């Protein structure tokens, strides 16, 4: 499912965004787009680790998007990762193509829990049931908000489906972002061995 706005996109002021819930496959999408030949915005402050052995592809200033938008000119014509909770802070003076990663909520929760365990942080602050409900409501509200934003165009993709059919979804993503990426290279970065939290 994708939301398409009527307002014409202007490439000079366009930013490509990879978004989704934490642990939903956004780093994998960033790696795909980088392999496809797109320029990404990352500062490499957060290094690869056991949870993300291929790297996080983050840009630290994104975390302060609500109060710090001064970095956005650097993102024009590039790809930047922004978690779903921060999308509402994007200013309207740019146009955005958002590749939004969806994933089974239970897999997301399991992945987040494993990350907390490795960091020796508490895992029982909020129950999985409560978190799942919060995430589902957030995604519903966000989808509604995005569909009403001029200048925002969204392609929803599914992490699990990309792993099963990387070439198919590489083509789909490539069409959405303009059709200039190397599809073979995009599909070639998919590593199914990193699919470690599987749920039916």
N, C-alpha and C positions, 0 to 999 in steps of 0.2 A: 504494500500500500504506500502511495506517495502523495504528497500535497504539492500542487503546482499553482503558483500565483500568476495572475494575469499581467502584472507589471513587467515590462521588458527589463531583462538583466543587462547591466552595463559591465563589460569585462574589465574596464579600467579600474573600477571600484569594487571588484568582486573578490570575495574570500571563500575558499573551499574549507569546510569544517567537517571534521570527523567527530561524532558525538554519540552518546549513549550513557547508560548507567556505568558506574565503576565495575570493572571485571566483565564487561559485556562483549569484548572483542575489539575495542577501539584501537589498541596498539597494533593488532594484526592488520587492521585496515590502513593504518598509517604506513606500515611497512609495505603493504601492497602498493599504495600510491607512490611511495618513494621508489620502489622497484620499477614502477610503470613510467618513471621519468619526471614526476612532478616535484617541484621544490617544496620542501617542508620547513615549517618554522619550529625549531626546537633548540634548546640551549644545552641539552645533554647533562643538566645538573643532576637529575635523577638517573642513576646508572642501572643497567640491567642487573637482575638478581634472579633468585630461584623462582620467584613468582612470575617474572617477565624476562625470561632468558634472552629474548630478542630485542629488549629495550622498551622503554615506556613512551618515547617520542613526545615528551612533554615540554612545555614552555612555561617556566615558573610564574611569570607575570599573569598568566591566564587565571590563576587562582584568585587574583584580586580584581577580576574584571568589573565587579560592581563599582569599585572606586577608582580603578586605574585602567583607562582606555587609551593611554598614550602610546601603547605598543602596536595598536591596530594598523597604522600605516605600513608597518613592517610586514604585515600578513597579506597585503594586497597581492593577488596573483599567486598566492602560496596555499599550502594546506596546514591547518593548525588543529590540534586536538582540544576540544572544550567539552567537559562533562555536561550532561543534560541539565543539571541544576543551575548552570550559569548562563544558559542560552538567552534567558529573558533579559539579561543585562547588556546584550549586544545593541549598539546604537543603530538608528535607522538611516544613517548617512552612508551606509555600505549596502551592497547586495551580497547575499549568501547562498551558496549551494551546500546543503548539509547532508552528508552521508551518515544516516543514523543507524547504529548497530543495536539490534534487538537480540536477546538471548533468553532461554528458559530461566525464569526467575529463580527456581530452585538451584540451578547450576551457578548462577551469580552469587547466591547466598553461600553456597558451599565453597566457592572460590574465595570469597571474602573471608570466610571463617578460617580457611587454611592459611591465608595471608596473616591474619591476626595471631594464629597459633605460632607461626614461624617467627613472628616478632615478639612473642611472649606477651601479648596484650590480651585483656579479658574478652571473652567471646559471648558472654551471657548478659550483656547490658540490655539488649532488646531481643525478644524472641523472633525466630524466623517468621512466624505467622504475622506478627506486627510489622516487621520490616517488609514482608511481601506485600502486605496491604498498602503500606506507605508508598512503595515503589509503583504499584499498579495505579494508584490514584495519581501519583506524580506524572506518570507516562500519559494517562488519559487527559489530564489537564494541560500538559505540554503540547500534545497533539492538537488539541482544540485551539490553543493559543497560536501555534505555528501556522495553522491553516488560515488564520486571520491577519497574518503579518505581511504587508507589502514588502517585496524585496527578499523574502525568504522562500527558498525552494528546497524541498526535502525528499530524499530517497530513503525509504526504510529498507534495510537489508537484515537478514537473519544470520547470525554467527554460525549456527549449526548447519544451515543450508550452504553457506560459503565453503565450509570444510568438506562437505560432501560433493559439491559441484563448483570448484574454484574457477574454472574457465568460464562457465555460464555466468557467474556473478561478476567476474572481472569484466566481461563484455557489458553487462548491465550497468555497472558503476562507470565504466569508461564512457558509455553513451551519455550518461547523466552529467558528467563533468566536462564534456566537450568533445570527446572522441579522439584525443591525441595521445593517450597513454599506450604503453606497450603491454598488451593483454597477456601475452605469453609470460613476460617477466612478473606481472602481477600475480598470475595464477601459480607461478613457480615458487613463490615464497611460502605458500601454505604448508604448514607442518602439523600433520594430524597427531603427532606424538605429544603435542602440547595441549590436546583436548583431554584434560585430566579430571574434570568434574562432569561426568555424564549422567544425565537423568532422562528417563523415558518421558 
